[in-house]
Amino acid sequence: MKKINLDGLEVIIREAAKEDAKAVIDYIDKISYESDFLTFGPGEFTMTQEKEEAFIVESLNSKNKLFLIAEINNKIVGNLNFQGNEMVRCKHIGEFGVSVLKDYWGKGIGRELLLYLIDWAKKSSFTKIQLSVREDNLSAIMLYEKLGFKKEGSISRFFYHNKVYHSAIIMGIELNNDI
């Protein structure tokens, strides 16, 4: 757990707990209406509370998964989900998704979630973290670059929204861990 003050707000960054399942589902439902940059839209996230609880417990019990939430006054305002590869030849690499409620964009919450992930990954057996980001999500791309992520390629027609295709930029950061 990490407590930080951002823009006058006390933010707690911590691993999700089984008891957070309902609040996580409510959070994800809310962000699905707030951002066009997600891989899902309103009504597309259909996880039940029981399945979300199991997902969180699995993350807590795994050495290659991390599920973080950011809270302000016991309200989830951001999350990050990281999953490492299961295959032996690729177990050193993992991918994440991150989101923050629109009311809290630009306050540094996403940055703090990423810093937590990078620190955790360095202490683990990961030597690379990667992500996919929509090509026009410029603020996210700038944040990733500030933290050391580099553009490694793109995938055309990765996202489709409002009858328009968008490419995904693939980004990664190499960590100096020995396997």
Disulfide bonds with the S-S distance in Angstrom:
none
